[in-house]
Amino acid sequence: MTRPCWEVAPGLFTDLYQLTMAQGYHLAGIEGREACFYVSFREHPFGGGFTLLCGIEQVAEYLQSLSFSAEEIAFLASRTAVDGSPLFAASFLDRLAGFEFDCDVDAIPEGTVVFPGEPVVRVSGPIASCQLVETALLNIVNFQTLVATKAARVVLAAAGDPVVEFGLRRAQGPDGGLSASRAAYIGGCAGTSNTLAAHAFGVPAVGTHAHSWVMAFDSEREAFEAYADSMPNNVTLLVDTYDTLQGVRSAAEVGIRLKAEGRSLLGIRIDSGDLAWLSQRAREILDEAGLTETRIVASNELDEYLIMSLKDQGAAIDVWGVGTKLVTAFDQPALGGVYKLSAMRAPSGEWVPRIKVSEQTAKVTTPGVLGVRRYVSAEGAAVGDMIHDVSRLSSQPATMIDPADSTRRKSFAEDHEYRELMEPLFRRGERVTDPANIQDVRAKAAAEIGALDKSRTRLLNPHGYPVGLETSVYETRRRLILEARGVDDRVDPPGDPDARVGG
């Protein structure tokens, strides 16, 4: 396994304010008081109808590695406040030196389709420990979920054709490139050009040659012949260095020679121009040469919308190489996931719900020790997700309420089948699950997306999926909002515009 970036200095893979808050808890004498936080996001990326959760395995690896080395402690000890005094107290640094992650973590498994407002990771334990892991969890889950969702959309647009991720050279740095390749594979890509990801995660590595290869020879035909001789069992030729259709003809001549030798021209790649028209002409040339099995690979700033358009135009493209717009999530650079405190443990042992109220309705949080219950029809199709408080018994039959509109409700009979989406990941700082197999995660993602109604996977104007709060959670949230705002309990406050129930 390639060493992830956070193992260089895991304790410092955080924002400074997490450390200053942890010191504050320590000096206030409450660092050991139990708290509950959850990770969620407010809206689907790319204007889509689903989000594909990714990054949970890396979260687990990070938590297992989390500690503070002597070098990290020395660095923190050297930090100063504006008046030149030490920023961190010696007693706090002593606690960090012996720090061991000691929380419970529950998470929805990677490869699961999730929806806005739902808790996807829950962390409970000593508040200082919960606080320290916020930044890393959001960094890992936000980015990988974003790219996995983008990849899933691209794969849907390709409608069964293989999609290869080609984005390392344009990715957001080395670590971003590695994480993006992993997430893209889970999202459905067939392989990657990133050999480090192939080594680290077992992702199939795919590659051809660049224009520089052709330019290094006196003629295109000579370059193709030389490449075929050097890679006789893996020949895909890039044909658009000079004149694309002439390049296809030259490649076809090489393909005829390979076929006579008992080998084959696997494919040609077109990286510029009118991909629909050029691929159609290229297909004609290859077929006339008897190379009906040679595949046409297309690249050049592709995304799901361009692929969909090319398919509509009848492009004769068999494999799609998608780079920049996939690994950078080009049209939405961040998921916007958040990590919020939702409950504190009282001296009596009971959980006391906490809420954040905001001038922006979308930023009002949901209180409680939150879980997600996915209800399914008799045919096994998901029909609604209910956010509930796992520390309480939920009502039966269960009713969930749209937090934006209390008149929008959905009820489930007592015998309605459901499954809890969250599963234990850590207990008291010890991992309780085996490492996830990337092939299994990828297969789960494909099955989850395949089970969604087509109206929810369409790229434009997807149909909404019902998500709501269990009745007691809704009432608790409403009560706490009213108390925080000093509003008469008979007045119904504005709700959260996210997570619409219905459909």
C-alpha positions in Angstrom: 0.0 0.0 0.0 1.3 3.4 -0.9 1.8 5.6 2.1 -0.9 8.2 2.3 -0.1 11.9 2.9 -1.5 12.0 6.4 0.9 9.4 7.7 3.7 11.9 7.3 2.3 13.9 10.3 -1.2 12.6 11.1 -1.7 14.9 14.1 -1.1 18.0 12.0 -3.5 16.9 9.2 -6.0 19.4 10.6 -7.0 23.1 10.8 -5.3 25.0 13.6 -8.6 25.9 15.2 -9.3 22.2 15.9 -6.2 22.2 18.1 -7.0 25.4 19.8 -10.5 24.2 20.6 -9.1 20.9 21.9 -6.8 22.9 24.2 -9.8 25.0 25.3 -11.8 21.8 26.2 -8.7 20.6 28.1 -8.2 23.8 30.1 -12.0 24.1 30.8 -11.9 20.6 32.2 -14.4 19.1 29.8 -12.1 17.4 27.2 -13.4 14.0 28.3 -17.1 14.9 28.2 -18.9 12.8 25.6 -20.2 14.4 22.5 -21.7 13.3 19.2 -20.9 14.8 15.8 -22.1 13.8 12.3 -21.0 14.4 8.7 -23.6 15.4 6.2 -24.0 17.5 3.0 -26.6 19.9 2.0 -27.3 19.3 -1.7 -26.4 16.8 -4.5 -23.4 17.8 -6.5 -23.7 18.7 -10.3 -27.4 19.3 -10.0 -27.9 15.5 -9.8 -30.4 13.2 -8.1 -28.0 11.1 -6.1 -24.6 11.1 -4.4 -22.2 8.2 -4.2 -20.5 8.0 -0.8 -16.8 7.3 -1.0 -13.6 7.7 1.2 -14.7 5.7 4.3 -11.8 3.3 4.0 -9.3 6.2 4.0 -11.1 7.6 7.0 -10.5 4.4 8.8 -6.9 4.3 7.8 -6.4 7.9 9.0 -8.0 7.2 12.4 -5.8 4.1 12.9 -2.7 6.2 12.3 -3.7 9.2 14.3 -1.1 10.2 16.9 1.4 13.0 17.6 5.1 12.4 17.2 7.8 14.2 19.1 8.5 16.2 16.0 4.9 17.3 15.8 4.7 18.2 19.4 7.9 20.3 19.1 6.3 22.1 16.1 3.2 22.9 18.1 5.3 24.0 21.0 7.1 26.5 18.7 3.8 28.2 17.8 3.3 31.6 19.4 0.3 33.9 20.0 0.2 37.5 18.8 2.1 38.7 21.9 4.9 36.2 21.4 3.8 33.8 24.2 3.4 30.1 23.5 0.1 29.3 21.8 -0.2 25.9 23.4 0.0 25.1 27.1 2.6 22.5 28.2 -0.1 20.4 29.9 -2.1 20.3 26.6 1.0 19.3 24.6 1.6 16.5 27.2 -1.9 15.2 26.6 -1.3 15.3 22.8 2.0 13.4 23.2 0.1 10.5 24.7 -3.0 10.8 22.5 -4.8 7.7 21.3 -8.0 7.9 19.3 -10.8 6.7 21.6 -14.1 7.3 20.0 -16.9 5.3 18.5 -17.4 5.8 14.7 -20.4 4.6 12.7 -20.6 5.1 8.9 -22.7 4.3 5.9 -20.5 1.9 3.8 -18.7 3.2 0.8 -20.5 2.7 -2.5 -23.9 3.5 -0.9 -26.1 6.1 -2.6 -26.9 8.8 -0.1 -29.0 12.0 0.0 -28.8 15.6 1.4 -29.2 16.0 5.1 -28.4 12.4 5.9 -25.6 11.7 8.5 -23.0 9.6 6.6 -20.5 9.4 9.4 -21.2 9.6 13.2 -18.4 10.2 15.7 -19.1 9.9 19.4 -16.8 10.0 22.4 -14.6 12.5 24.3 -15.3 15.9 22.8 -11.7 16.8 22.3 -11.0 13.7 20.4 -14.2 14.2 18.2 -13.0 17.7 17.5 -9.5 16.8 16.4 -10.7 14.6 13.6 -13.2 16.9 11.9 -11.0 18.4 9.2 -9.4 15.2 8.1 -12.8 13.4 7.8 -14.3 16.2 5.8 -11.2 16.4 3.5 -11.3 12.7 2.7 -15.1 12.2 2.4 -15.9 15.4 0.6 -13.4 15.0 -2.2 -13.7 11.3 -2.8 -17.5 11.4 -2.7 -17.5 14.3 -5.2 -15.3 12.5 -7.7 -17.0 9.1 -7.2 -20.4 10.8 -8.0 -18.9 12.6 -11.0 -17.5 9.3 -12.3 -20.9 7.6 -11.8 -22.6 10.2 -13.9 -20.0 9.9 -16.6 -20.4 6.1 -16.6 -24.2 6.5 -16.9 -23.7 8.8 -19.9 -21.4 6.2 -21.5 -24.3 3.7 -21.4 -22.2 0.6 -21.0 -19.1 1.7 -22.8 -15.9 1.5 -20.8 -14.7 4.8 -19.2 -11.0 5.2 -18.4 -9.8 7.9 -16.0 -7.0 9.9 -17.6 -6.7 12.8 -15.2 -3.5 12.6 -13.1 -1.6 15.4 -14.9 -4.4 17.8 -14.3 -5.4 16.6 -10.8 -5.2 18.8 -7.7 -1.7 17.8 -6.7 -0.2 14.3 -6.1 -2.6 13.4 -3.2 -5.6 14.7 -5.1 -4.6 12.6 -8.1 -4.3 9.4 -6.1 -7.6 9.9 -4.2 -9.4 10.9 -7.5 -8.2 7.7 -9.2 -9.5 5.6 -6.4 -12.9 7.4 -6.2 -13.3 7.3 -10.0 -12.8 3.5 -10.1 -15.4 3.1 -7.3 -17.7 5.3 -9.3 -17.5 2.9 -12.2 -14.4 3.8 -14.3 -12.8 0.7 -15.9 -9.2 1.8 -15.3 -6.8 4.6 -14.8 -3.7 6.0 -16.4 -2.3 6.6 -12.8 0.2 3.8 -12.2 0.6 4.8 -8.6 -3.2 4.3 -8.1 -2.8 0.9 -9.8 -0.1 -0.1 -7.3 -1.9 1.4 -4.3 -5.4 0.2 -4.9 -5.3 -2.6 -7.5 -7.0 -0.4 -10.1 -6.3 -1.6 -13.7 -3.7 0.6 -15.4 -4.4 1.7 -19.0 -2.3 3.7 -21.4 -1.3 4.3 -25.0 1.2 6.9 -26.2 1.4 10.6 -26.6 1.8 12.9 -29.6 5.4 13.3 -28.7 6.0 9.7 -29.7 4.8 10.3 -33.2 6.7 13.6 -33.4 9.9 11.8 -32.4 10.0 9.9 -35.7 10.4 11.1 -39.3 6.9 9.9 -40.2 3.6 8.9 -38.5 3.7 5.5 -40.2 7.2 4.9 -38.9 6.1 5.9 -35.4 3.2 3.5 -35.5 5.3 0.6 -36.8 7.9 1.2 -34.0 5.2 1.4 -31.3 3.6 -1.9 -32.6 7.0 -3.5 -32.5 7.7 -2.3 -29.0 4.2 -3.2 -27.6 3.0 -6.0 -29.9 0.3 -7.3 -27.6 -1.0 -3.9 -26.4 -1.2 -1.7 -29.4 -3.5 1.4 -29.3 -2.4 4.2 -31.6 -3.0 7.9 -31.2 -4.0 9.1 -34.7 -4.6 12.9 -34.6 -1.0 14.3 -34.4 -1.2 15.6 -38.0 -4.2 14.6 -40.1 -6.7 12.4 -38.2 -8.2 10.4 -41.0 -4.8 9.9 -42.6 -3.6 8.8 -39.2 -6.4 6.3 -39.1 -5.4 4.9 -42.5 -1.8 4.5 -41.4 -2.9 2.8 -38.2 -5.1 0.5 -40.3 -2.1 -0.5 -42.4 -0.2 -1.4 -39.2 -3.3 -3.3 -38.0 -3.4 -5.4 -41.2 0.3 -6.3 -40.6 -0.4 -7.2 -37.0 -3.3 -9.3 -38.0 -1.2 -11.2 -40.5 1.3 -11.9 -37.7 -1.5 -13.4 -35.5 -1.8 -10.3 -33.3 -4.2 -7.3 -33.4 -4.5 -3.6 -33.3 -6.5 -3.1 -30.1 -7.6 0.4 -30.8 -7.0 3.9 -32.1 -7.4 7.1 -30.1 -8.8 10.4 -31.3 -7.9 13.4 -29.0 -9.2 16.4 -31.0 -11.6 17.6 -33.6 -15.2 16.7 -34.3 -15.3 13.4 -32.4 -18.7 12.3 -33.7 -17.8 12.8 -37.4 -14.2 11.6 -37.1 -15.2 8.5 -35.2 -17.8 7.5 -37.8 -15.2 8.0 -40.7 -12.6 6.1 -38.7 -15.0 3.2 -38.1 -15.6 3.0 -41.9 -11.8 2.9 -42.6 -11.1 0.3 -40.0 -14.0 -1.9 -41.1 -13.0 -1.7 -44.7 -9.5 -2.9 -43.7 -11.1 -5.9 -41.9 -10.3 -4.5 -38.5 -13.8 -4.7 -37.1 -12.6 -5.6 -33.6 -10.3 -2.6 -33.3 -11.9 -0.2 -30.8 -12.1 3.6 -31.1 -11.1 5.5 -28.0 -12.0 9.2 -27.6 -10.6 11.8 -25.3 -10.4 15.6 -25.2 -12.1 17.4 -22.3 -14.9 15.0 -22.0 -17.6 15.0 -19.4 -21.1 13.4 -19.0 -22.8 16.1 -21.1 -20.4 15.9 -24.0 -20.5 12.1 -23.9 -24.3 12.2 -23.9 -24.3 14.6 -26.9 -21.8 12.4 -28.8 -23.9 9.3 -28.2 -27.0 11.2 -29.5 -25.0 12.1 -32.6 -24.3 8.5 -33.3 -20.5 8.7 -32.6 -18.7 5.4 -33.3 -16.8 5.5 -30.0 -16.2 2.4 -28.0 -14.1 3.7 -25.0 -14.1 7.1 -23.3 -11.0 8.6 -21.8 -12.1 11.2 -19.3 -9.5 13.3 -17.5 -9.6 16.9 -16.3 -13.3 17.3 -15.8 -13.6 14.1 -13.9 -10.6 14.3 -11.4 -11.1 18.0 -10.7 -15.0 17.7 -10.6 -14.7 20.6 -13.0 -18.2 22.1 -12.8 -18.4 21.8 -9.0 -15.1 21.9 -7.2 -16.3 21.0 -3.7 -19.1 18.9 -2.1 -19.6 21.2 0.9 -20.0 18.5 3.5 -20.1 19.6 7.1 -19.3 18.2 10.6 -21.7 19.2 13.3 -22.1 18.7 17.0 -25.6 17.2 17.6 -25.6 15.9 21.2 -23.8 16.0 24.5 -23.9 13.3 27.2 -25.5 14.5 30.5 -24.1 13.5 33.9 -27.1 11.2 34.1 -25.9 9.3 31.1 -28.6 10.5 28.7 -27.8 12.2 25.4 -28.9 15.9 25.3 -29.6 17.1 21.8 -27.8 20.2 20.5 -28.7 22.4 17.6 -27.1 25.2 15.6 -29.5 27.8 14.4 -28.6 30.1 11.6 -29.8 33.1 9.6 -29.5 30.7 6.6 -32.2 28.1 6.9 -30.1 25.5 5.1 -27.5 25.8 7.9 -29.8 24.8 10.7 -28.6 21.5 12.0 -30.5 18.4 13.1 -30.1 17.4 16.8 -29.7 14.0 18.3 -27.6 10.8 17.9 -28.5 10.4 14.3 -28.9 7.4 12.1 -30.6 6.7 8.7 -33.2 4.0 8.1 -33.8 3.1 4.4 -37.3 1.7 3.7 -37.8 -0.6 0.8 -40.8 -1.8 -1.2 -41.9 -5.5 -1.4 -39.8 -5.6 -4.7 -36.7 -4.3 -2.8 -36.7 -0.8 -4.2 -35.8 2.1 -1.9 -38.8 4.2 -1.2 -37.6 6.7 1.4 -34.9 7.5 4.0 -35.8 8.4 7.5 -33.3 10.3 9.7 -33.9 9.2 13.3 -32.3 9.3 16.7 -30.7 5.9 17.5 -30.6 6.8 21.3 -34.5 6.7 21.3 -37.1 4.3 20.3 -38.7 5.6 17.1 -42.5 5.5 16.8 -44.3 2.7 14.9 -45.8 3.0 12.4 -43.0 5.4 11.5 -43.7 8.8 10.0 -41.1 11.1 8.6 -41.6 14.8 8.1 -40.1 17.2 5.6 -38.2 19.7 7.7 -39.1 22.4 5.2 -42.8 21.7 5.1 -44.5 19.9 8.0 -47.5 19.1 5.9 -45.4 16.9 3.7 -45.2 13.5 5.4 -44.6 9.9 4.6 -45.6 7.0 6.8 -44.4 3.4 6.9 -46.4 0.6 8.3 -45.1 -1.4 11.3 -44.2 -4.3 9.0 -42.6 -2.2 6.3 -39.1 -3.5 5.6 -36.1 -1.3 6.2 -32.4 -1.4 6.9 -30.2 0.8 9.0 -27.6 2.4 6.7 -25.0 3.1 9.3 -22.6 0.4 10.5 -20.1 0.3 13.3 -16.5 1.2 12.2 -14.7 1.9 15.5 -15.5 1.2 19.1 -13.5 3.1 21.7 -10.9 3.8 19.1 -10.5 0.2 17.9 -11.5 -0.7 14.3 -14.2 -3.4 14.3 -14.5 -4.1 10.6 -12.1 -5.6 8.0 -10.6 -3.3 5.4 -12.9 -2.7 2.5 -12.1 -4.5 -0.8 -12.2 -2.0 -3.6 -13.7 -4.5 -6.0 -16.6 -5.1 -3.6 -17.1 -1.4 -3.0 -17.2 -0.8 -6.8 -19.7 -3.6 -7.3 -21.9 -2.2 -4.5 -21.8 1.2 -6.1 -22.9 -0.2 -9.4 -25.7 -2.1 -7.8 -26.9 0.8 -5.8 -27.0 3.1 -8.8 -28.6 0.4 -10.9 -31.4 0.0 -8.4 -32.4 3.7 -8.5 -35.3 4.7 -10.7 -34.2 6.1 -14.0 -35.9 9.4 -13.1 -33.4 9.8 -10.3 -30.3 9.0 -12.3 -31.0 11.2 -15.3 -28.4 14.0 -15.8 -30.8 16.9 -16.2 -33.7 17.7 -13.8 -33.7 14.5 -11.9 -36.7 13.5 -9.8 -36.3 13.9 -6.0 -36.0 11.1 -3.5 -37.9 11.3 -0.2 -35.9 12.0 2.9 -37.3 13.3 6.1 -37.0 13.4 9.9 -38.6 10.9 12.1 -41.5 12.6 14.1 -39.7 12.9 17.4 -36.5 14.2 15.7 -38.6 16.8 13.8 -40.4 17.9 17.0 -37.1 18.1 19.0 -35.6 20.2 16.2 -38.6 22.5 16.0 -38.6 23.0 19.8 -34.9 23.8 19.9 -35.2 26.3 17.0 -38.1 28.0 18.8 -36.2 28.1 22.1 -33.1 29.5 20.4 -35.1 32.2 18.6 -37.4 33.0 21.5 -40.4 32.3 19.3 -43.8 31.4 20.7 -44.3 27.7 20.5 -47.6 28.2 18.6 -45.7 29.7 15.6 -44.3 27.3 13.1 -40.8 28.6 12.1 -39.5 28.4 8.5 -38.0 25.0 7.8 -35.0 23.7 6.0 -35.3 24.0 2.2 -33.1 21.0 1.6 -34.1 17.3 1.7 -37.6 17.5 0.2 -39.9 14.7 1.1 -42.2 13.2 -1.5 -41.9 11.8 -5.0 
